[in-house]
Amino acid sequence: MTYTEPALGAVPPGVTVFDSIPAVANLDPALLAALRKAATVAADFGIELRVNSGWRSPQYQAQLRREAVSKYGSEEEAGRWVATPDTSAHVSGHAVDIGPPAAAAWLFEHGAAYGLCQIYRNEPWHFELRPEAVEHGPPPMYADPSEDPRMSRS
């Protein structure tokens, strides 16, 4: 069974932070507000922040994890790219993947002003809300999710 339904968190092409599909609407309200503020400013520079992935259901996250294990050959390697449903910031609504690359690059450069930070060096599209970044700048990045202590919940 595949979980490609928008109701489960799949995102069709062209979705922006202003759309109301579940992957956007189910994001943490503070994250969504920051994204919309940043997107409004980005638009003044001709940049449109599109959502490639946002909130995901546990079922959809589990499917993505299974696909990553198949692609990368092990749970350990898959963990560098896709979290389990119980550790994923996408499932909790606290992460968003932004595209196209120019939009992610704009957000990397300007996002801290809105508390939006790239968390993993290997995922330049993945952003989470870090409100302290507004005053203190973005926190140090993890090389990949396998270094993130949140990914090893017991």
Z-matrix of the N, CA and C atoms (Angstrom, degrees):
N
C 1 1.453
C 2 1.526 1 108.70
N 3 1.318 2 117.22 1 137.97
C 4 1.451 3 120.90 2 176.46
C 5 1.514 4 109.71 3 -112.70
N 6 1.299 5 114.77 4 148.92
C 7 1.462 6 121.56 5 -177.89
C 8 1.520 7 108.75 6 -111.28
N 9 1.314 8 116.53 7 74.74
C 10 1.460 9 120.62 8 -179.24
C 11 1.524 10 111.33 9 -103.31
N 12 1.308 11 116.30 10 11.32
C 13 1.455 12 121.35 11 -178.99
C 14 1.532 13 110.43 12 -77.87
N 15 1.330 14 117.81 13 133.36
C 16 1.464 15 119.24 14 174.38
C 17 1.533 16 113.07 15 -55.44
N 18 1.323 17 118.17 16 -31.23
C 19 1.470 18 120.38 17 179.52
C 20 1.521 19 111.89 18 -62.29
N 21 1.336 20 117.72 19 -23.30
C 22 1.461 21 122.06 20 -179.72
C 23 1.532 22 112.47 21 -97.86
N 24 1.325 23 116.18 22 -0.04
C 25 1.451 24 120.08 23 176.06
C 26 1.512 25 115.71 24 114.46
N 27 1.323 26 118.62 25 -3.86
C 28 1.465 27 119.90 26 176.50
C 29 1.529 28 108.87 27 -66.51
N 30 1.316 29 115.99 28 147.49
C 31 1.457 30 120.94 29 -176.46
C 32 1.525 31 109.80 30 -120.32
N 33 1.327 32 117.12 31 117.63
C 34 1.462 33 119.01 32 174.55
C 35 1.534 34 110.18 33 -71.19
N 36 1.322 35 118.09 34 161.26
C 37 1.471 36 120.81 35 -179.64
C 38 1.531 37 111.89 36 -59.40
N 39 1.328 38 115.07 37 147.65
C 40 1.457 39 121.21 38 171.80
C 41 1.515 40 116.72 39 85.52
N 42 1.322 41 118.55 40 6.01
C 43 1.465 42 121.26 41 -178.98
C 44 1.529 43 109.41 42 -74.43
N 45 1.329 44 116.10 43 135.51
C 46 1.455 45 120.58 44 177.61
C 47 1.531 46 109.86 45 -110.25
N 48 1.319 47 116.21 46 175.46
C 49 1.456 48 121.10 47 179.29
C 50 1.530 49 111.87 48 -69.98
N 51 1.329 50 117.18 49 -8.16
C 52 1.464 51 121.14 50 179.33
C 53 1.524 52 112.80 51 -96.62
N 54 1.328 53 118.13 52 -6.18
C 55 1.463 54 121.31 53 179.59
C 56 1.521 55 110.27 54 -77.13
N 57 1.326 56 115.29 55 165.63
C 58 1.471 57 118.51 56 -174.05
C 59 1.526 58 113.64 57 -117.12
N 60 1.325 59 117.69 58 23.57
C 61 1.464 60 118.74 59 176.19
C 62 1.533 61 108.62 60 -70.89
N 63 1.328 62 119.43 61 159.87
C 64 1.469 63 121.18 62 -176.25
C 65 1.522 64 114.98 63 -53.24
N 66 1.330 65 118.88 64 -37.84
C 67 1.466 66 121.07 65 -178.41
C 68 1.525 67 111.72 66 -61.10
N 69 1.323 68 117.24 67 -25.36
C 70 1.464 69 122.19 68 177.70
C 71 1.526 70 109.96 69 -98.59
N 72 1.316 71 116.80 70 -50.40
C 73 1.470 72 121.63 71 -175.69
C 74 1.525 73 112.94 72 -61.76
N 75 1.336 74 117.90 73 -28.74
C 76 1.462 75 121.44 74 -178.58
C 77 1.524 76 113.83 75 -90.69
N 78 1.325 77 117.18 76 6.45
C 79 1.463 78 119.36 77 174.36
C 80 1.521 79 109.27 78 -68.66
N 81 1.316 80 116.07 79 154.16
C 82 1.462 81 121.40 80 174.49
C 83 1.534 82 107.65 81 -51.86
N 84 1.335 83 118.54 82 132.52
C 85 1.465 84 120.81 83 -176.26
C 86 1.534 85 113.99 84 -56.46
N 87 1.327 86 118.19 85 -37.63
C 88 1.468 87 120.13 86 179.26
C 89 1.530 88 110.99 87 -68.26
N 90 1.322 89 117.21 88 -40.12
C 91 1.466 90 121.21 89 176.64
C 92 1.520 91 109.78 90 -62.66
N 93 1.318 92 117.37 91 -46.52
C 94 1.460 93 121.23 92 -178.56
C 95 1.530 94 110.88 93 -63.21
N 96 1.322 95 117.96 94 -41.81
C 97 1.460 96 120.81 95 178.82
C 98 1.529 97 110.74 96 -61.86
N 99 1.334 98 117.29 97 -43.42
C 100 1.463 99 121.12 98 179.06
C 101 1.525 100 110.45 99 -64.21
N 102 1.328 101 117.01 100 -42.55
C 103 1.468 102 120.78 101 178.22
C 104 1.519 103 111.36 102 -60.55
N 105 1.316 104 116.39 103 -43.12
C 106 1.469 105 119.72 104 -178.69
C 107 1.523 106 111.50 105 -67.68
N 108 1.335 107 117.90 106 -37.17
C 109 1.466 108 120.36 107 175.60
C 110 1.523 109 109.96 108 -62.88
N 111 1.333 110 116.23 109 -48.18
C 112 1.459 111 120.40 110 -179.83
C 113 1.522 112 111.04 111 -62.24
N 114 1.313 113 117.53 112 -41.06
C 115 1.467 114 121.48 113 -178.67
C 116 1.517 115 111.43 114 -64.63
N 117 1.311 116 116.91 115 -35.66
C 118 1.460 117 120.60 116 178.50
C 119 1.524 118 110.54 117 -63.65
N 120 1.325 119 116.65 118 -42.21
C 121 1.462 120 120.63 119 177.61
C 122 1.529 121 110.60 120 -70.65
N 123 1.319 122 117.07 121 -43.22
C 124 1.474 123 120.93 122 179.86
C 125 1.523 124 110.87 123 -57.56
N 126 1.326 125 116.61 124 -37.30
C 127 1.468 126 120.60 125 -179.51
C 128 1.525 127 111.15 126 -59.89
N 129 1.335 128 117.11 127 -32.35
C 130 1.466 129 120.45 128 177.60
C 131 1.527 130 111.78 129 -64.21
N 132 1.321 131 116.59 130 -19.70
C 133 1.466 132 122.49 131 178.28
C 134 1.532 133 112.14 132 -103.31
N 135 1.335 134 115.82 133 10.67
C 136 1.461 135 120.46 134 179.23
C 137 1.519 136 113.54 135 77.94
N 138 1.322 137 117.76 136 19.29
C 139 1.466 138 122.60 137 -178.29
C 140 1.520 139 108.65 138 -107.81
N 141 1.320 140 116.77 139 128.44
C 142 1.465 141 121.60 140 175.62
C 143 1.526 142 108.73 141 -109.80
N 144 1.342 143 115.95 142 120.96
C 145 1.457 144 120.93 143 177.53
C 146 1.523 145 108.77 144 -82.37
N 147 1.316 146 115.89 145 111.48
C 148 1.459 147 121.16 146 177.00
C 149 1.521 148 109.45 147 -102.14
N 150 1.310 149 114.53 148 147.27
C 151 1.461 150 120.79 149 179.59
C 152 1.526 151 108.15 150 -96.27
N 153 1.324 152 116.11 151 113.81
C 154 1.466 153 120.55 152 174.63
C 155 1.517 154 111.05 153 -86.11
N 156 1.329 155 115.61 154 -28.03
C 157 1.451 156 121.81 155 175.87
C 158 1.519 157 107.49 156 -162.32
N 159 1.304 158 115.64 157 143.03
C 160 1.462 159 120.91 158 178.35
C 161 1.513 160 108.50 159 -137.55
N 162 1.342 161 115.38 160 -123.81
C 163 1.459 162 119.28 161 174.97
C 164 1.524 163 108.56 162 -61.63
N 165 1.340 164 115.10 163 141.77
C 166 1.473 165 121.56 164 175.65
C 167 1.524 166 108.70 165 -133.44
N 168 1.311 167 115.72 166 143.57
C 169 1.464 168 119.83 167 173.65
C 170 1.529 169 108.41 168 -70.51
N 171 1.332 170 117.62 169 156.55
C 172 1.464 171 119.42 170 175.53
C 173 1.528 172 112.42 171 -57.15
N 174 1.325 173 117.04 172 -36.16
C 175 1.467 174 120.29 173 179.87
C 176 1.530 175 111.16 174 -64.54
N 177 1.316 176 116.12 175 -44.41
C 178 1.459 177 120.64 176 179.69
C 179 1.537 178 110.23 177 -65.69
N 180 1.330 179 117.05 178 -41.99
C 181 1.463 180 120.81 179 177.89
C 182 1.522 181 110.75 180 -61.46
N 183 1.333 182 117.43 181 -40.86
C 184 1.466 183 121.09 182 178.54
C 185 1.527 184 110.58 183 -62.71
N 186 1.332 185 116.50 184 -39.55
C 187 1.463 186 119.72 185 177.16
C 188 1.523 187 110.43 186 -62.95
N 189 1.329 188 117.11 187 -45.33
C 190 1.462 189 120.35 188 179.40
C 191 1.528 190 111.13 189 -61.94
N 192 1.318 191 116.99 190 -37.69
C 193 1.463 192 120.70 191 178.40
C 194 1.530 193 110.70 192 -65.81
N 195 1.347 194 116.71 193 -44.83
C 196 1.476 195 120.25 194 177.77
C 197 1.531 196 110.39 195 -58.99
N 198 1.327 197 116.54 196 -43.00
C 199 1.464 198 120.57 197 179.23
C 200 1.532 199 110.85 198 -63.85
N 201 1.340 200 117.13 199 -38.29
C 202 1.463 201 120.54 200 178.78
C 203 1.524 202 111.51 201 -67.06
N 204 1.327 203 117.15 202 -39.88
C 205 1.469 204 120.41 203 177.33
C 206 1.524 205 109.38 204 -61.63
N 207 1.315 206 116.22 205 -43.35
C 208 1.462 207 120.17 206 178.45
C 209 1.535 208 111.03 207 -63.46
N 210 1.314 209 116.70 208 -43.00
C 211 1.467 210 121.43 209 -178.02
C 212 1.528 211 112.03 210 -68.96
N 213 1.341 212 116.97 211 -44.44
C 214 1.461 213 121.11 212 -172.95
C 215 1.524 214 113.97 213 -95.81
N 216 1.337 215 117.26 214 -10.67
C 217 1.451 216 120.88 215 171.53
C 218 1.515 217 117.28 216 89.86
N 219 1.333 218 117.63 217 -6.59
C 220 1.463 219 119.18 218 178.57
C 221 1.528 220 109.65 219 -161.10
N 222 1.338 221 115.11 220 159.83
C 223 1.471 222 120.81 221 175.21
C 224 1.529 223 109.84 222 -61.91
N 225 1.333 224 116.00 223 -40.86
C 226 1.460 225 120.59 224 -177.53
C 227 1.529 226 111.69 225 -61.41
N 228 1.328 227 116.89 226 -48.87
C 229 1.470 228 120.15 227 179.31
C 230 1.520 229 111.09 228 -67.61
N 231 1.317 230 117.58 229 -39.22
C 232 1.470 231 120.51 230 178.03
C 233 1.521 232 110.42 231 -60.40
N 234 1.338 233 116.65 232 -35.12
C 235 1.452 234 121.64 233 -179.88
C 236 1.520 235 114.32 234 -64.09
N 237 1.306 236 117.15 235 -14.96
C 238 1.470 237 120.51 236 175.29
C 239 1.513 238 111.45 237 -76.30
N 240 1.364 239 116.71 238 -13.21
C 241 1.464 240 120.12 239 -174.51
C 242 1.524 241 114.15 240 -128.27
N 243 1.318 242 117.74 241 -31.62
C 244 1.469 243 120.63 242 -174.05
C 245 1.522 244 109.43 243 -137.25
N 246 1.322 245 115.51 244 124.21
C 247 1.466 246 121.19 245 179.54
C 248 1.519 247 110.96 246 -78.80
N 249 1.304 248 115.18 247 164.61
C 250 1.466 249 120.52 248 173.46
C 251 1.530 250 108.15 249 -77.18
N 252 1.327 251 118.04 250 161.87
C 253 1.465 252 119.52 251 179.70
C 254 1.528 253 113.58 252 -58.83
N 255 1.325 254 117.89 253 -31.77
C 256 1.465 255 119.27 254 -177.96
C 257 1.521 256 113.53 255 -82.11
N 258 1.330 257 119.07 256 -10.13
C 259 1.461 258 120.75 257 177.92
C 260 1.526 259 113.75 258 -116.69
N 261 1.312 260 118.23 259 -9.55
C 262 1.461 261 121.48 260 -173.87
C 263 1.524 262 113.35 261 -68.74
N 264 1.330 263 115.39 262 128.49
C 265 1.464 264 120.34 263 173.58
C 266 1.527 265 110.84 264 -69.86
N 267 1.326 266 117.46 265 -18.99
C 268 1.464 267 119.79 266 175.23
C 269 1.530 268 110.49 267 -70.84
N 270 1.314 269 117.57 268 -42.20
C 271 1.472 270 121.18 269 -179.47
C 272 1.523 271 110.34 270 -62.76
N 273 1.312 272 117.40 271 -37.10
C 274 1.469 273 120.31 272 179.46
C 275 1.526 274 112.47 273 -81.37
N 276 1.340 275 117.31 274 -6.12
C 277 1.460 276 120.58 275 -180.00
C 278 1.518 277 113.97 276 82.20
N 279 1.328 278 117.04 277 18.15
C 280 1.457 279 121.32 278 -176.36
C 281 1.530 280 113.96 279 -106.81
N 282 1.329 281 117.86 280 13.06
C 283 1.466 282 120.87 281 178.75
C 284 1.517 283 109.60 282 -143.12
N 285 1.327 284 113.97 283 151.56
C 286 1.457 285 120.88 284 177.52
C 287 1.521 286 108.21 285 -143.59
N 288 1.323 287 115.67 286 142.34
C 289 1.459 288 121.80 287 175.31
C 290 1.522 289 107.42 288 -105.24
N 291 1.325 290 115.92 289 123.09
C 292 1.458 291 122.58 290 -173.80
C 293 1.521 292 111.10 291 -108.24
N 294 1.309 293 116.52 292 140.76
C 295 1.446 294 123.85 293 174.90
C 296 1.512 295 107.99 294 -142.67
N 297 1.292 296 117.58 295 177.72
C 298 1.458 297 128.67 296 -11.39
C 299 1.532 298 110.57 297 -66.12
N 300 1.338 299 117.56 298 -179.46
C 301 1.464 300 119.40 299 -176.61
C 302 1.533 301 114.46 300 -53.02
N 303 1.318 302 118.12 301 -36.92
C 304 1.474 303 119.95 302 179.33
C 305 1.524 304 111.04 303 -64.62
N 306 1.321 305 117.61 304 -34.88
C 307 1.467 306 121.19 305 177.98
C 308 1.523 307 110.42 306 -70.45
N 309 1.326 308 117.29 307 -42.24
C 310 1.467 309 120.37 308 177.22
C 311 1.525 310 110.17 309 -63.50
N 312 1.321 311 117.10 310 -38.88
C 313 1.468 312 120.56 311 178.41
C 314 1.528 313 110.45 312 -65.30
N 315 1.336 314 117.18 313 -41.31
C 316 1.464 315 120.71 314 177.39
C 317 1.532 316 109.83 315 -61.49
N 318 1.329 317 116.11 316 -44.50
C 319 1.459 318 120.10 317 -178.68
C 320 1.529 319 111.03 318 -67.33
N 321 1.319 320 117.64 319 -36.46
C 322 1.467 321 120.75 320 175.81
C 323 1.525 322 110.01 321 -59.52
N 324 1.325 323 116.17 322 -43.39
C 325 1.463 324 121.08 323 -176.85
C 326 1.528 325 112.64 324 -73.84
N 327 1.329 326 117.50 325 -36.54
C 328 1.467 327 121.10 326 -171.93
C 329 1.528 328 114.31 327 -114.84
N 330 1.314 329 117.41 328 -9.22
C 331 1.463 330 120.47 329 -171.37
C 332 1.510 331 115.66 330 -64.01
N 333 1.327 332 118.61 331 -31.74
C 334 1.466 333 119.98 332 -178.02
C 335 1.525 334 111.48 333 -58.84
N 336 1.318 335 117.63 334 -28.69
C 337 1.468 336 121.03 335 177.86
C 338 1.524 337 111.43 336 -62.76
N 339 1.340 338 116.44 337 -19.32
C 340 1.467 339 122.74 338 179.08
C 341 1.526 340 111.37 339 -111.50
N 342 1.342 341 116.11 340 3.20
C 343 1.457 342 121.14 341 -176.97
C 344 1.516 343 113.08 342 82.30
N 345 1.313 344 117.91 343 12.24
C 346 1.464 345 122.45 344 -177.50
C 347 1.520 346 109.61 345 -98.65
N 348 1.329 347 116.36 346 120.25
C 349 1.461 348 120.78 347 -172.92
C 350 1.522 349 112.03 348 -130.96
N 351 1.341 350 114.14 349 142.15
C 352 1.457 351 120.50 350 168.85
C 353 1.523 352 105.93 351 -72.66
N 354 1.322 353 116.94 352 133.22
C 355 1.456 354 121.92 353 -174.47
C 356 1.528 355 112.13 354 -101.83
N 357 1.337 356 116.22 355 -35.03
C 358 1.463 357 121.13 356 -175.35
C 359 1.527 358 110.31 357 -119.67
N 360 1.345 359 117.10 358 131.53
C 361 1.467 360 120.81 359 178.49
C 362 1.521 361 112.50 360 -61.11
N 363 1.339 362 117.26 361 -33.71
C 364 1.460 363 119.34 362 -176.70
C 365 1.527 364 113.15 363 -82.95
N 366 1.335 365 117.38 364 -2.50
C 367 1.466 366 120.89 365 -179.91
C 368 1.535 367 109.43 366 -128.92
N 369 1.324 368 117.78 367 79.65
C 370 1.467 369 120.07 368 -176.49
C 371 1.527 370 113.66 369 -67.83
N 372 1.288 371 117.52 370 -5.11
C 373 1.462 372 122.85 371 179.98
C 374 1.526 373 112.46 372 -97.03
N 375 1.333 374 118.74 373 -14.32
C 376 1.470 375 124.30 374 -171.30
C 377 1.536 376 110.07 375 -91.38
N 378 1.346 377 115.47 376 120.48
C 379 1.462 378 121.25 377 -178.99
C 380 1.519 379 110.47 378 -127.02
N 381 1.329 380 114.06 379 145.40
C 382 1.456 381 121.79 380 175.78
C 383 1.520 382 107.84 381 -134.43
N 384 1.325 383 115.80 382 159.92
C 385 1.451 384 121.51 383 -179.96
C 386 1.526 385 110.35 384 -84.10
N 387 1.319 386 115.63 385 125.25
C 388 1.452 387 123.55 386 174.06
C 389 1.530 388 106.04 387 -130.92
N 390 1.343 389 118.00 388 86.21
C 391 1.471 390 120.80 389 -173.94
C 392 1.531 391 113.75 390 -54.52
N 393 1.329 392 117.47 391 -31.01
C 394 1.460 393 120.55 392 179.75
C 395 1.528 394 112.28 393 -64.69
N 396 1.328 395 117.55 394 -18.01
C 397 1.462 396 121.47 395 179.89
C 398 1.520 397 111.97 396 -65.62
N 399 1.327 398 117.33 397 -25.15
C 400 1.463 399 120.50 398 179.80
C 401 1.530 400 109.84 399 -58.25
N 402 1.324 401 117.31 400 -41.73
C 403 1.467 402 121.07 401 -179.61
C 404 1.523 403 113.75 402 -96.20
N 405 1.330 404 117.29 403 -31.56
C 406 1.459 405 120.44 404 -170.74
C 407 1.527 406 114.72 405 -111.90
N 408 1.320 407 118.07 406 -1.89
C 409 1.453 408 121.27 407 -177.08
C 410 1.521 409 110.77 408 82.93
N 411 1.306 410 115.98 409 169.18
C 412 1.470 411 119.48 410 -176.22
C 413 1.522 412 112.24 411 -67.15
N 414 1.333 413 116.57 412 148.95
C 415 1.465 414 119.56 413 176.35
C 416 1.527 415 110.26 414 -72.39
N 417 1.330 416 117.58 415 163.23
C 418 1.464 417 119.32 416 175.18
C 419 1.530 418 110.06 417 -58.68
N 420 1.313 419 115.28 418 143.81
C 421 1.463 420 119.93 419 179.60
C 422 1.510 421 110.95 420 -86.00
N 423 1.332 422 115.04 421 150.66
C 424 1.458 423 121.57 422 168.27
C 425 1.524 424 107.35 423 -82.34
N 426 1.327 425 117.26 424 150.58
C 427 1.465 426 120.25 425 176.57
C 428 1.520 427 110.29 426 -60.25
N 429 1.325 428 115.99 427 -41.74
C 430 1.466 429 122.83 428 178.84
C 431 1.527 430 107.77 429 -161.96
N 432 1.333 431 117.74 430 172.41
C 433 1.468 432 119.86 431 -177.01
C 434 1.531 433 114.90 432 -57.79
N 435 1.321 434 117.82 433 -24.58
C 436 1.465 435 118.85 434 -178.31
C 437 1.534 436 111.89 435 -66.23
N 438 1.343 437 118.60 436 -18.24
C 439 1.461 438 122.38 437 177.24
C 440 1.531 439 112.54 438 -88.26
N 441 1.318 440 117.20 439 -12.68
C 442 1.467 441 122.79 440 -175.72
C 443 1.524 442 109.58 441 -78.12
N 444 1.324 443 119.11 442 119.13
C 445 1.465 444 120.69 443 -178.56
C 446 1.539 445 113.49 444 -59.53
N 447 1.321 446 117.50 445 -23.58
C 448 1.472 447 119.90 446 178.12
C 449 1.527 448 112.47 447 -66.54
N 450 1.322 449 116.54 448 -19.64
C 451 1.463 450 120.57 449 -177.01
C 452 1.516 451 112.64 450 -82.53
N 453 1.320 452 118.07 451 -4.87
C 454 1.469 453 120.31 452 -179.26
C 455 1.513 454 111.45 453 -116.82
N 456 1.306 455 116.73 454 41.40
C 457 1.474 456 120.58 455 177.39
C 458 1.506 457 110.01 456 -60.70
N 459 1.314 458 114.64 457 139.76
C 460 1.465 459 119.51 458 177.75
C 461 1.501 460 110.62 459 -100.55
